[in-house]
Amino acid sequence: MEQIGKFIVLIGVILIVVGLAISVFDRIPLLGRLPGDIHIKRGNFHFYFPVVTSIAISATLTLLFWLFTRFIKR
């Protein structure tokens, strides 16, 4: 039961961090406007796919989680 409690707290912390990141996403410079992001605008059609931004966020989160698990195991 103790493991389940720790897991639920961890999920809660992750949700809080994600919520804060979403709320300040517009204030982070260049994020979402990196070279390589796909942006098509024709008439009233607008398509945006942040390819490079997604890769950068994924690499950053992978590094953070790797560091987090490495320090937890000590």
ZANU-12063 format. One record per residue: residue number from 1; residue in one letter; x, y, z of N, C-alpha, C, O in turn. Coordinates in steps of 0.05 Angstrom, whole numbers. Atoms other than C-alpha are relative to their C-alpha. Layout:
REM residues N
<site i="NUM" aa="A" n_X="X" n_Y="Y" n_Z="Z" ca_X="X" ca_Y="Y" ca_Z="Z" c_X="X" c_Y="Y" c_Z="Z" o_X="X" o_Y="Y" o_Z="Z"/>
...
***
This chain:
REM residues 74
<site i="1" aa="M" n_X="16" n_Y="-24" n_Z="0" ca_X="0" ca_Y="0" ca_Z="0" c_X="17" c_Y="25" c_Z="0" o_X="10" o_Y="45" o_Z="-12"/>
<site i="2" aa="E" n_X="-17" n_Y="-24" n_Z="-1" ca_X="57" ca_Y="48" ca_Z="14" c_X="11" c_Y="7" c_Z="-27" o_X="13" o_Y="31" o_Z="-34"/>
<site i="3" aa="Q" n_X="-9" n_Y="-5" n_Z="27" ca_X="83" ca_Y="40" ca_Z="-57" c_X="-21" c_Y="14" c_Z="-17" o_X="-15" o_Y="31" o_Z="-33"/>
<site i="4" aa="I" n_X="22" n_Y="-12" n_Z="15" ca_X="15" ca_Y="58" ca_Z="-85" c_X="-3" c_Y="29" c_Z="7" o_X="-7" o_Y="46" o_Z="-10"/>
<site i="5" aa="G" n_X="2" n_Y="-28" n_Z="-9" ca_X="13" ca_Y="121" ca_Z="-43" c_X="23" c_Y="17" c_Z="-12" o_X="17" o_Y="40" o_Z="-20"/>
<site i="6" aa="K" n_X="-22" n_Y="-14" n_Z="12" ca_X="82" ca_Y="142" ca_Z="-67" c_X="-4" c_Y="5" c_Z="-30" o_X="2" o_Y="26" o_Z="-41"/>
<site i="7" aa="F" n_X="5" n_Y="-2" n_Z="28" ca_X="62" ca_Y="129" ca_Z="-139" c_X="-21" c_Y="21" c_Z="-6" o_X="-19" o_Y="37" o_Z="-24"/>
<site i="8" aa="I" n_X="21" n_Y="-20" n_Z="3" ca_X="-1" ca_Y="171" ca_Z="-132" c_X="10" c_Y="28" c_Z="5" o_X="3" o_Y="47" o_Z="-10"/>
<site i="9" aa="V" n_X="-13" n_Y="-27" n_Z="-5" ca_X="39" ca_Y="229" ca_Z="-102" c_X="18" c_Y="8" c_Z="-23" o_X="17" o_Y="31" o_Z="-31"/>
<site i="10" aa="L" n_X="-17" n_Y="-5" n_Z="23" ca_X="89" ca_Y="223" ca_Z="-159" c_X="-16" c_Y="9" c_Z="-24" o_X="-9" o_Y="28" o_Z="-38"/>
<site i="11" aa="I" n_X="18" n_Y="-8" n_Z="22" ca_X="33" ca_Y="226" ca_Z="-211" c_X="-11" c_Y="28" c_Z="5" o_X="-13" o_Y="44" o_Z="-14"/>
<site i="12" aa="G" n_X="10" n_Y="-26" n_Z="-7" ca_X="5" ca_Y="287" ca_Z="-175" c_X="20" c_Y="22" c_Z="-5" o_X="14" o_Y="43" o_Z="-16"/>
<site i="13" aa="V" n_X="-22" n_Y="-19" n_Z="5" ca_X="72" ca_Y="323" ca_Z="-177" c_X="4" c_Y="4" c_Z="-30" o_X="9" o_Y="26" o_Z="-39"/>
<site i="14" aa="I" n_X="-4" n_Y="-2" n_Z="29" ca_X="80" ca_Y="307" ca_Z="-251" c_X="-23" c_Y="16" c_Z="-12" o_X="-18" o_Y="33" o_Z="-30"/>
<site i="15" aa="L" n_X="23" n_Y="-15" n_Z="10" ca_X="10" ca_Y="334" ca_Z="-265" c_X="2" c_Y="30" c_Z="6" o_X="-4" o_Y="47" o_Z="-11"/>
<site i="16" aa="I" n_X="-4" n_Y="-28" n_Z="-7" ca_X="26" ca_Y="398" ca_Z="-228" c_X="21" c_Y="13" c_Z="-17" o_X="18" o_Y="36" o_Z="-27"/>
<site i="17" aa="V" n_X="-22" n_Y="-11" n_Z="17" ca_X="91" ca_Y="408" ca_Z="-266" c_X="-9" c_Y="4" c_Z="-29" o_X="-3" o_Y="24" o_Z="-41"/>
<site i="18" aa="V" n_X="10" n_Y="-2" n_Z="28" ca_X="57" ca_Y="395" ca_Z="-333" c_X="-20" c_Y="23" c_Z="-1" o_X="-19" o_Y="39" o_Z="-21"/>
<site i="19" aa="G" n_X="19" n_Y="-23" n_Z="-1" ca_X="1" ca_Y="444" ca_Z="-314" c_X="14" c_Y="27" c_Z="0" o_X="6" o_Y="45" o_Z="-14"/>
<site i="20" aa="L" n_X="-15" n_Y="-25" n_Z="-1" ca_X="51" ca_Y="498" ca_Z="-296" c_X="14" c_Y="5" c_Z="-26" o_X="15" o_Y="28" o_Z="-36"/>
<site i="21" aa="A" n_X="-14" n_Y="-4" n_Z="25" ca_X="90" ca_Y="486" ca_Z="-360" c_X="-19" c_Y="9" c_Z="-22" o_X="-12" o_Y="26" o_Z="-38"/>
<site i="22" aa="I" n_X="20" n_Y="-8" n_Z="20" ca_X="27" ca_Y="492" ca_Z="-402" c_X="-8" c_Y="29" c_Z="4" o_X="-12" o_Y="44" o_Z="-15"/>
<site i="23" aa="S" n_X="9" n_Y="-27" n_Z="-5" ca_X="8" ca_Y="557" ca_Z="-368" c_X="21" c_Y="21" c_Z="-7" o_X="15" o_Y="44" o_Z="-13"/>
<site i="24" aa="V" n_X="-21" n_Y="-19" n_Z="7" ca_X="76" ca_Y="590" ca_Z="-381" c_X="13" c_Y="-6" c_Z="-27" o_X="33" o_Y="5" o_Z="-33"/>
<site i="25" aa="F" n_X="-12" n_Y="8" n_Z="26" ca_X="88" ca_Y="559" ca_Z="-450" c_X="4" c_Y="23" c_Z="-18" o_X="24" o_Y="24" o_Z="-32"/>
<site i="26" aa="D" n_X="-2" n_Y="-23" n_Z="18" ca_X="76" ca_Y="625" ca_Z="-486" c_X="23" c_Y="19" c_Z="8" o_X="33" o_Y="34" o_Z="-8"/>
<site i="27" aa="R" n_X="-21" n_Y="-18" n_Z="-10" ca_X="128" ca_Y="661" ca_Z="-443" c_X="28" c_Y="-10" c_Z="-5" o_X="47" o_Y="5" o_Z="-2"/>
<site i="28" aa="I" n_X="-26" n_Y="11" n_Z="6" ca_X="185" ca_Y="614" ca_Z="-462" c_X="9" c_Y="8" c_Z="-28" o_X="-5" o_Y="1" o_Z="-47"/>
<site i="29" aa="P" n_X="-8" n_Y="-9" n_Z="27" ca_X="224" ca_Y="646" ca_Z="-519" c_X="8" c_Y="-23" c_Z="-18" o_X="20" o_Y="-42" o_Z="-10"/>
<site i="30" aa="L" n_X="-7" n_Y="19" n_Z="21" ca_X="232" ca_Y="607" ca_Z="-584" c_X="-15" c_Y="-27" c_Z="1" o_X="-16" o_Y="-41" o_Z="-19"/>
<site i="31" aa="L" n_X="13" n_Y="26" n_Z="-2" ca_X="193" ca_Y="547" ca_Z="-558" c_X="-26" c_Y="1" c_Z="-17" o_X="-43" o_Y="17" o_Z="-12"/>
<site i="32" aa="G" n_X="23" n_Y="0" n_Z="18" ca_X="143" ca_Y="530" ca_Z="-612" c_X="5" c_Y="15" c_Z="-26" o_X="-11" o_Y="14" o_Z="-44"/>
<site i="33" aa="R" n_X="-7" n_Y="-15" n_Z="24" ca_X="178" ca_Y="573" ca_Z="-664" c_X="29" c_Y="-6" c_Z="-9" o_X="43" o_Y="11" o_Z="-18"/>
<site i="34" aa="L" n_X="-27" n_Y="8" n_Z="7" ca_X="242" ca_Y="534" ca_Z="-676" c_X="2" c_Y="-6" c_Z="-30" o_X="-18" o_Y="-14" o_Z="-42"/>
<site i="35" aa="P" n_X="-3" n_Y="8" n_Z="28" ca_X="271" ca_Y="523" ca_Z="-746" c_X="-5" c_Y="-30" c_Z="-3" o_X="5" o_Y="-46" o_Z="13"/>
<site i="36" aa="G" n_X="7" n_Y="28" n_Z="4" ca_X="243" ca_Y="458" ca_Z="-772" c_X="-29" c_Y="-6" c_Z="7" o_X="-40" o_Y="-27" o_Z="0"/>
<site i="37" aa="D" n_X="29" n_Y="3" n_Z="-6" ca_X="173" ca_Y="467" ca_Z="-744" c_X="-16" c_Y="6" c_Z="-25" o_X="-10" o_Y="25" o_Z="-40"/>
<site i="38" aa="I" n_X="16" n_Y="-2" n_Z="24" ca_X="121" ca_Y="460" ca_Z="-798" c_X="-23" c_Y="20" c_Z="5" o_X="-39" o_Y="16" o_Z="24"/>
<site i="39" aa="H" n_X="21" n_Y="-20" n_Z="-2" ca_X="75" ca_Y="520" ca_Z="-808" c_X="-10" c_Y="7" c_Z="-28" o_X="4" o_Y="19" o_Z="-44"/>
<site i="40" aa="I" n_X="12" n_Y="-5" n_Z="26" ca_X="28" ca_Y="525" ca_Z="-867" c_X="-25" c_Y="17" c_Z="4" o_X="-42" o_Y="10" o_Z="20"/>
<site i="41" aa="K" n_X="23" n_Y="-18" n_Z="-2" ca_X="-21" ca_Y="582" ca_Z="-876" c_X="-9" c_Y="8" c_Z="-29" o_X="6" o_Y="20" o_Z="-43"/>
<site i="42" aa="R" n_X="11" n_Y="-6" n_Z="27" ca_X="-65" ca_Y="587" ca_Z="-939" c_X="-29" c_Y="8" c_Z="3" o_X="-46" o_Y="-9" o_Z="10"/>
<site i="43" aa="G" n_X="27" n_Y="-9" n_Z="-3" ca_X="-127" ca_Y="629" ca_Z="-939" c_X="-10" c_Y="-2" c_Z="29" o_X="3" o_Y="8" o_Z="47"/>
<site i="44" aa="N" n_X="10" n_Y="4" n_Z="-27" ca_X="-169" ca_Y="609" ca_Z="-880" c_X="8" c_Y="-27" c_Z="12" o_X="-3" o_Y="-36" o_Z="32"/>
<site i="45" aa="F" n_X="-11" n_Y="25" n_Z="-9" ca_X="-131" ca_Y="543" ca_Z="-872" c_X="26" c_Y="5" c_Z="15" o_X="44" o_Y="19" o_Z="4"/>
<site i="46" aa="H" n_X="-24" n_Y="-4" n_Z="-15" ca_X="-78" ca_Y="541" ca_Z="-818" c_X="8" c_Y="-27" c_Z="12" o_X="-7" o_Y="-40" o_Z="26"/>
<site i="47" aa="F" n_X="-11" n_Y="25" n_Z="-10" ca_X="-34" ca_Y="480" ca_Z="-801" c_X="27" c_Y="5" c_Z="13" o_X="44" o_Y="18" o_Z="1"/>
<site i="48" aa="Y" n_X="-26" n_Y="-4" n_Z="-14" ca_X="22" ca_Y="479" ca_Z="-750" c_X="7" c_Y="-26" c_Z="14" o_X="-9" o_Y="-38" o_Z="29"/>
<site i="49" aa="F" n_X="-10" n_Y="24" n_Z="-13" ca_X="63" ca_Y="419" ca_Z="-728" c_X="28" c_Y="5" c_Z="10" o_X="47" o_Y="7" o_Z="-6"/>
<site i="50" aa="P" n_X="-26" n_Y="-7" n_Z="-12" ca_X="121" ca_Y="433" ca_Z="-680" c_X="19" c_Y="-24" c_Z="2" o_X="23" o_Y="-35" o_Z="23"/>
<site i="51" aa="V" n_X="-16" n_Y="24" n_Z="1" ca_X="168" ca_Y="376" ca_Z="-702" c_X="25" c_Y="4" c_Z="18" o_X="30" o_Y="-12" o_Z="36"/>
<site i="52" aa="V" n_X="-25" n_Y="-4" n_Z="-14" ca_X="234" ca_Y="404" ca_Z="-675" c_X="-5" c_Y="7" c_Z="30" o_X="10" o_Y="-1" o_Z="47"/>
<site i="53" aa="T" n_X="7" n_Y="-6" n_Z="-28" ca_X="201" ca_Y="433" ca_Z="-612" c_X="-7" c_Y="-26" c_Z="15" o_X="1" o_Y="-29" o_Z="38"/>
<site i="54" aa="S" n_X="7" n_Y="25" n_Z="-13" ca_X="172" ca_Y="364" ca_Z="-597" c_X="25" c_Y="-17" c_Z="6" o_X="27" o_Y="-29" o_Z="27"/>
<site i="55" aa="I" n_X="-25" n_Y="15" n_Z="-4" ca_X="241" ca_Y="331" ca_Z="-605" c_X="16" c_Y="13" c_Z="23" o_X="27" o_Y="-2" o_Z="39"/>
<site i="56" aa="A" n_X="-15" n_Y="-14" n_Z="-22" ca_X="273" ca_Y="384" ca_Z="-560" c_X="-12" c_Y="-5" c_Z="27" o_X="2" o_Y="-10" o_Z="46"/>
<site i="57" aa="I" n_X="13" n_Y="5" n_Z="-25" ca_X="221" ca_Y="375" ca_Z="-506" c_X="4" c_Y="-29" c_Z="8" o_X="8" o_Y="-35" o_Z="32"/>
<site i="58" aa="S" n_X="-4" n_Y="29" n_Z="-6" ca_X="227" ca_Y="299" ca_Z="-510" c_X="28" c_Y="-5" c_Z="10" o_X="31" o_Y="-20" o_Z="29"/>
<site i="59" aa="A" n_X="-27" n_Y="4" n_Z="-9" ca_X="302" ca_Y="301" ca_Z="-504" c_X="5" c_Y="12" c_Z="28" o_X="19" o_Y="0" o_Z="44"/>
<site i="60" aa="T" n_X="-3" n_Y="-13" n_Z="-26" ca_X="299" ca_Y="349" ca_Z="-445" c_X="-13" c_Y="-17" c_Z="22" o_X="-2" o_Y="-21" o_Z="43"/>
<site i="61" aa="L" n_X="14" n_Y="16" n_Z="-20" ca_X="247" ca_Y="307" ca_Z="-408" c_X="14" c_Y="-27" c_Z="4" o_X="15" o_Y="-37" o_Z="27"/>
<site i="62" aa="T" n_X="-15" n_Y="25" n_Z="-3" ca_X="286" ca_Y="243" ca_Z="-422" c_X="24" c_Y="3" c_Z="17" o_X="29" o_Y="-13" o_Z="35"/>
<site i="63" aa="L" n_X="-23" n_Y="-5" n_Z="-17" ca_X="348" ca_Y="273" ca_Z="-392" c_X="-8" c_Y="5" c_Z="29" o_X="5" o_Y="-5" o_Z="47"/>
<site i="64" aa="L" n_X="8" n_Y="-6" n_Z="-28" ca_X="311" ca_Y="300" ca_Z="-331" c_X="-10" c_Y="-26" c_Z="14" o_X="-3" o_Y="-30" o_Z="37"/>
<site i="65" aa="F" n_X="10" n_Y="25" n_Z="-12" ca_X="276" ca_Y="233" ca_Z="-318" c_X="23" c_Y="-19" c_Z="5" o_X="24" o_Y="-33" o_Z="26"/>
<site i="66" aa="W" n_X="-23" n_Y="17" n_Z="-4" ca_X="342" ca_Y="196" ca_Z="-327" c_X="16" c_Y="9" c_Z="24" o_X="24" o_Y="-8" o_Z="40"/>
<site i="67" aa="L" n_X="-14" n_Y="-11" n_Z="-23" ca_X="376" ca_Y="242" ca_Z="-277" c_X="-15" c_Y="-5" c_Z="26" o_X="-4" o_Y="-13" o_Z="46"/>
<site i="68" aa="F" n_X="18" n_Y="4" n_Z="-23" ca_X="317" ca_Y="236" ca_Z="-229" c_X="2" c_Y="-29" c_Z="10" o_X="6" o_Y="-34" o_Z="33"/>
<site i="69" aa="T" n_X="-1" n_Y="28" n_Z="-8" ca_X="318" ca_Y="160" ca_Z="-230" c_X="28" c_Y="-8" c_Z="9" o_X="31" o_Y="-25" o_Z="27"/>
<site i="70" aa="R" n_X="-28" n_Y="6" n_Z="-8" ca_X="394" ca_Y="158" ca_Z="-224" c_X="5" c_Y="9" c_Z="29" o_X="18" o_Y="-5" o_Z="44"/>
<site i="71" aa="F" n_X="-4" n_Y="-9" n_Z="-27" ca_X="393" ca_Y="200" ca_Z="-160" c_X="-18" c_Y="-14" c_Z="20" o_X="-11" o_Y="-16" o_Z="43"/>
<site i="72" aa="I" n_X="18" n_Y="15" n_Z="-18" ca_X="333" ca_Y="162" ca_Z="-131" c_X="12" c_Y="-27" c_Z="8" o_X="8" o_Y="-36" o_Z="30"/>
<site i="73" aa="K" n_X="-10" n_Y="27" n_Z="-6" ca_X="369" ca_Y="95" ca_Z="-136" c_X="24" c_Y="0" c_Z="19" o_X="31" o_Y="-21" o_Z="29"/>
<site i="74" aa="R" n_X="-23" n_Y="-1" n_Z="-18" ca_X="427" ca_Y="119" ca_Z="-94" c_X="-7" c_Y="-4" c_Z="29" o_X="10" o_Y="-4" o_Z="46"/>
***
